[in-house]
């Protein structure tokens, strides 16, 4: 990682020092506007799931939820209704 030191060329003092985490923008009036910091998005898991039915058929689906179990249940909802589908394998598409 490299760092570049710069100097203001407009002769104005650096008045951003008081802004929380530098989250401010200069408004057209020349005053600083403090930006609101939003909360982090809730944790979620997105999985690609391979299902198998008792008669040997396979089905692939993508599911999402707050937990692996919720993502598997969501993916199972897209399976054909004429069989009981059990997850065989799954891989994370998004999440830890």
mmCIF file of the C-alpha atoms, coordinates in Angstrom:
data_MODEL
# 
_entry.id   MODEL 
# 
loop_
_atom_site.group_PDB 
_atom_site.id 
_atom_site.type_symbol 
_atom_site.label_atom_id 
_atom_site.label_alt_id 
_atom_site.label_comp_id 
_atom_site.label_asym_id 
_atom_site.label_entity_id 
_atom_site.label_seq_id 
_atom_site.pdbx_PDB_ins_code 
_atom_site.Cartn_x 
_atom_site.Cartn_y 
_atom_site.Cartn_z 
_atom_site.occupancy 
_atom_site.B_iso_or_equiv 
_atom_site.pdbx_formal_charge 
_atom_site.auth_seq_id 
_atom_site.auth_comp_id 
_atom_site.auth_asym_id 
_atom_site.auth_atom_id 
_atom_site.pdbx_PDB_model_num 
ATOM 1  C CA . UNK A 1 1  ? 0.000   0.000   0.000  1.00 0.00 ? 1  UNK A CA 1 
ATOM 2  C CA . UNK A 1 2  ? 1.283   3.467   -0.799 1.00 0.00 ? 2  UNK A CA 1 
ATOM 3  C CA . UNK A 1 3  ? 0.416   6.889   0.587  1.00 0.00 ? 3  UNK A CA 1 
ATOM 4  C CA . UNK A 1 4  ? 0.409   10.169  -1.289 1.00 0.00 ? 4  UNK A CA 1 
ATOM 5  C CA . UNK A 1 5  ? 0.677   13.369  0.737  1.00 0.00 ? 5  UNK A CA 1 
ATOM 6  C CA . UNK A 1 6  ? -1.154  16.288  -0.803 1.00 0.00 ? 6  UNK A CA 1 
ATOM 7  C CA . UNK A 1 7  ? -1.355  19.965  0.020  1.00 0.00 ? 7  UNK A CA 1 
ATOM 8  C CA . UNK A 1 8  ? -4.443  22.099  -0.540 1.00 0.00 ? 8  UNK A CA 1 
ATOM 9  C CA . UNK A 1 9  ? -3.886  24.560  -3.375 1.00 0.00 ? 9  UNK A CA 1 
ATOM 10 C CA . UNK A 1 10 ? -6.846  26.839  -2.572 1.00 0.00 ? 10 UNK A CA 1 
ATOM 11 C CA . UNK A 1 11 ? -5.244  28.261  0.585  1.00 0.00 ? 11 UNK A CA 1 
ATOM 12 C CA . UNK A 1 12 ? -8.156  27.211  2.806  1.00 0.00 ? 12 UNK A CA 1 
ATOM 13 C CA . UNK A 1 13 ? -7.512  25.503  6.129  1.00 0.00 ? 13 UNK A CA 1 
ATOM 14 C CA . UNK A 1 14 ? -8.378  21.845  6.501  1.00 0.00 ? 14 UNK A CA 1 
ATOM 15 C CA . UNK A 1 15 ? -11.722 22.149  8.291  1.00 0.00 ? 15 UNK A CA 1 
ATOM 16 C CA . UNK A 1 16 ? -12.747 18.488  8.035  1.00 0.00 ? 16 UNK A CA 1 
ATOM 17 C CA . UNK A 1 17 ? -10.888 17.518  11.236 1.00 0.00 ? 17 UNK A CA 1 
ATOM 18 C CA . UNK A 1 18 ? -14.032 17.776  13.381 1.00 0.00 ? 18 UNK A CA 1 
ATOM 19 C CA . UNK A 1 19 ? -16.187 15.553  11.154 1.00 0.00 ? 19 UNK A CA 1 
ATOM 20 C CA . UNK A 1 20 ? -16.909 12.030  12.420 1.00 0.00 ? 20 UNK A CA 1 
ATOM 21 C CA . UNK A 1 21 ? -14.935 9.560   10.320 1.00 0.00 ? 21 UNK A CA 1 
ATOM 22 C CA . UNK A 1 22 ? -14.647 12.163  7.571  1.00 0.00 ? 22 UNK A CA 1 
ATOM 23 C CA . UNK A 1 23 ? -18.296 11.687  6.605  1.00 0.00 ? 23 UNK A CA 1 
ATOM 24 C CA . UNK A 1 24 ? -19.009 15.176  5.377  1.00 0.00 ? 24 UNK A CA 1 
ATOM 25 C CA . UNK A 1 25 ? -19.486 16.851  2.016  1.00 0.00 ? 25 UNK A CA 1 
ATOM 26 C CA . UNK A 1 26 ? -19.155 20.501  1.096  1.00 0.00 ? 26 UNK A CA 1 
ATOM 27 C CA . UNK A 1 27 ? -22.545 21.960  0.134  1.00 0.00 ? 27 UNK A CA 1 
ATOM 28 C CA . UNK A 1 28 ? -22.836 24.582  -2.623 1.00 0.00 ? 28 UNK A CA 1 
ATOM 29 C CA . UNK A 1 29 ? -23.042 27.217  0.151  1.00 0.00 ? 29 UNK A CA 1 
ATOM 30 C CA . UNK A 1 30 ? -19.529 26.223  1.259  1.00 0.00 ? 30 UNK A CA 1 
ATOM 31 C CA . UNK A 1 31 ? -20.720 24.704  4.544  1.00 0.00 ? 31 UNK A CA 1 
ATOM 32 C CA . UNK A 1 32 ? -20.197 21.070  5.388  1.00 0.00 ? 32 UNK A CA 1 
ATOM 33 C CA . UNK A 1 33 ? -23.143 18.682  5.444  1.00 0.00 ? 33 UNK A CA 1 
ATOM 34 C CA . UNK A 1 34 ? -22.879 15.820  7.906  1.00 0.00 ? 34 UNK A CA 1 
ATOM 35 C CA . UNK A 1 35 ? -24.012 12.552  6.306  1.00 0.00 ? 35 UNK A CA 1 
ATOM 36 C CA . UNK A 1 36 ? -26.129 10.055  8.203  1.00 0.00 ? 36 UNK A CA 1 
ATOM 37 C CA . UNK A 1 37 ? -24.523 6.677   8.791  1.00 0.00 ? 37 UNK A CA 1 
ATOM 38 C CA . UNK A 1 38 ? -26.934 3.827   8.118  1.00 0.00 ? 38 UNK A CA 1 
ATOM 39 C CA . UNK A 1 39 ? -26.972 0.550   9.995  1.00 0.00 ? 39 UNK A CA 1 
ATOM 40 C CA . UNK A 1 40 ? -25.258 -2.470  8.511  1.00 0.00 ? 40 UNK A CA 1 
ATOM 41 C CA . UNK A 1 41 ? -27.404 -4.851  6.494  1.00 0.00 ? 41 UNK A CA 1 
ATOM 42 C CA . UNK A 1 42 ? -28.548 -7.935  8.400  1.00 0.00 ? 42 UNK A CA 1 
ATOM 43 C CA . UNK A 1 43 ? -26.366 -10.987 7.917  1.00 0.00 ? 43 UNK A CA 1 
ATOM 44 C CA . UNK A 1 44 ? -27.629 -13.378 5.275  1.00 0.00 ? 44 UNK A CA 1 
ATOM 45 C CA . UNK A 1 45 ? -26.643 -16.599 3.555  1.00 0.00 ? 45 UNK A CA 1 
ATOM 46 C CA . UNK A 1 46 ? -27.221 -17.323 -0.134 1.00 0.00 ? 46 UNK A CA 1 
ATOM 47 C CA . UNK A 1 47 ? -26.738 -20.975 -1.112 1.00 0.00 ? 47 UNK A CA 1 
ATOM 48 C CA . UNK A 1 48 ? -26.919 -23.045 -4.256 1.00 0.00 ? 48 UNK A CA 1 
ATOM 49 C CA . UNK A 1 49 ? -28.410 -26.385 -3.191 1.00 0.00 ? 49 UNK A CA 1 
ATOM 50 C CA . UNK A 1 50 ? -28.566 -29.803 -4.871 1.00 0.00 ? 50 UNK A CA 1 
ATOM 51 C CA . UNK A 1 51 ? -31.600 -31.837 -3.818 1.00 0.00 ? 51 UNK A CA 1 
ATOM 52 C CA . UNK A 1 52 ? -32.462 -35.496 -4.392 1.00 0.00 ? 52 UNK A CA 1 
ATOM 53 C CA . UNK A 1 53 ? -35.864 -37.187 -4.209 1.00 0.00 ? 53 UNK A CA 1 
ATOM 54 C CA . UNK A 1 54 ? -36.431 -40.752 -2.923 1.00 0.00 ? 54 UNK A CA 1 
ATOM 55 C CA . UNK A 1 55 ? -37.025 -41.934 -6.522 1.00 0.00 ? 55 UNK A CA 1 
ATOM 56 C CA . UNK A 1 56 ? -33.556 -40.696 -7.583 1.00 0.00 ? 56 UNK A CA 1 
ATOM 57 C CA . UNK A 1 57 ? -34.390 -37.403 -9.290 1.00 0.00 ? 57 UNK A CA 1 
ATOM 58 C CA . UNK A 1 58 ? -32.182 -34.350 -8.757 1.00 0.00 ? 58 UNK A CA 1 
ATOM 59 C CA . UNK A 1 59 ? -33.076 -30.666 -8.503 1.00 0.00 ? 59 UNK A CA 1 
ATOM 60 C CA . UNK A 1 60 ? -30.934 -27.523 -8.114 1.00 0.00 ? 60 UNK A CA 1 
ATOM 61 C CA . UNK A 1 61 ? -32.145 -24.378 -6.371 1.00 0.00 ? 61 UNK A CA 1 
ATOM 62 C CA . UNK A 1 62 ? -30.869 -21.152 -4.867 1.00 0.00 ? 62 UNK A CA 1 
ATOM 63 C CA . UNK A 1 63 ? -32.060 -20.108 -1.420 1.00 0.00 ? 63 UNK A CA 1 
ATOM 64 C CA . UNK A 1 64 ? -31.393 -17.294 0.969  1.00 0.00 ? 64 UNK A CA 1 
ATOM 65 C CA . UNK A 1 65 ? -31.940 -16.584 4.646  1.00 0.00 ? 65 UNK A CA 1 
ATOM 66 C CA . UNK A 1 66 ? -30.389 -15.455 7.892  1.00 0.00 ? 66 UNK A CA 1 
ATOM 67 C CA . UNK A 1 67 ? -29.024 -18.969 8.572  1.00 0.00 ? 67 UNK A CA 1 
ATOM 68 C CA . UNK A 1 68 ? -28.029 -22.017 6.545  1.00 0.00 ? 68 UNK A CA 1 
ATOM 69 C CA . UNK A 1 69 ? -31.206 -23.782 7.692  1.00 0.00 ? 69 UNK A CA 1 
ATOM 70 C CA . UNK A 1 70 ? -33.368 -20.864 6.535  1.00 0.00 ? 70 UNK A CA 1 
ATOM 71 C CA . UNK A 1 71 ? -31.578 -20.727 3.166  1.00 0.00 ? 71 UNK A CA 1 
ATOM 72 C CA . UNK A 1 72 ? -32.083 -24.488 2.689  1.00 0.00 ? 72 UNK A CA 1 
ATOM 73 C CA . UNK A 1 73 ? -35.785 -24.193 3.541  1.00 0.00 ? 73 UNK A CA 1 
ATOM 74 C CA . UNK A 1 74 ? -36.177 -21.315 1.083  1.00 0.00 ? 74 UNK A CA 1 
ATOM 75 C CA . UNK A 1 75 ? -34.441 -23.306 -1.681 1.00 0.00 ? 75 UNK A CA 1 
ATOM 76 C CA . UNK A 1 76 ? -36.620 -26.359 -0.937 1.00 0.00 ? 76 UNK A CA 1 
ATOM 77 C CA . UNK A 1 77 ? -39.741 -24.270 -1.631 1.00 0.00 ? 77 UNK A CA 1 
ATOM 78 C CA . UNK A 1 78 ? -38.779 -24.094 -5.326 1.00 0.00 ? 78 UNK A CA 1 
ATOM 79 C CA . UNK A 1 79 ? -38.579 -27.885 -5.715 1.00 0.00 ? 79 UNK A CA 1 
ATOM 80 C CA . UNK A 1 80 ? -41.406 -29.679 -7.551 1.00 0.00 ? 80 UNK A CA 1 
ATOM 81 C CA . UNK A 1 81 ? -44.289 -30.495 -5.204 1.00 0.00 ? 81 UNK A CA 1 
ATOM 82 C CA . UNK A 1 82 ? -44.697 -34.122 -6.351 1.00 0.00 ? 82 UNK A CA 1 
ATOM 83 C CA . UNK A 1 83 ? -41.843 -35.484 -4.189 1.00 0.00 ? 83 UNK A CA 1 
ATOM 84 C CA . UNK A 1 84 ? -39.986 -35.088 -0.906 1.00 0.00 ? 84 UNK A CA 1 
ATOM 85 C CA . UNK A 1 85 ? -36.659 -33.376 -1.551 1.00 0.00 ? 85 UNK A CA 1 
ATOM 86 C CA . UNK A 1 86 ? -33.599 -33.756 0.679  1.00 0.00 ? 86 UNK A CA 1 
ATOM 87 C CA . UNK A 1 87 ? -30.514 -31.538 0.331  1.00 0.00 ? 87 UNK A CA 1 
ATOM 88 C CA . UNK A 1 88 ? -27.487 -33.483 -0.864 1.00 0.00 ? 88 UNK A CA 1 
ATOM 89 C CA . UNK A 1 89 ? -24.906 -30.699 -1.156 1.00 0.00 ? 89 UNK A CA 1 
ATOM 90 C CA . UNK A 1 90 ? -24.815 -26.912 -0.942 1.00 0.00 ? 90 UNK A CA 1 
ATOM 91 C CA . UNK A 1 91 ? -22.290 -24.162 -1.563 1.00 0.00 ? 91 UNK A CA 1 
ATOM 92 C CA . UNK A 1 92 ? -22.179 -20.581 -0.357 1.00 0.00 ? 92 UNK A CA 1 
ATOM 93 C CA . UNK A 1 93 ? -22.788 -17.970 -3.006 1.00 0.00 ? 93 UNK A CA 1 
ATOM 94 C CA . UNK A 1 94 ? -22.810 -15.138 -0.465 1.00 0.00 ? 94 UNK A CA 1 
ATOM 95 C CA . UNK A 1 95 ? -22.172 -15.065 3.275  1.00 0.00 ? 95 UNK A CA 1 
ATOM 96 C CA . UNK A 1 96 ? -19.622 -16.578 5.628  1.00 0.00 ? 96 UNK A CA 1 
# 
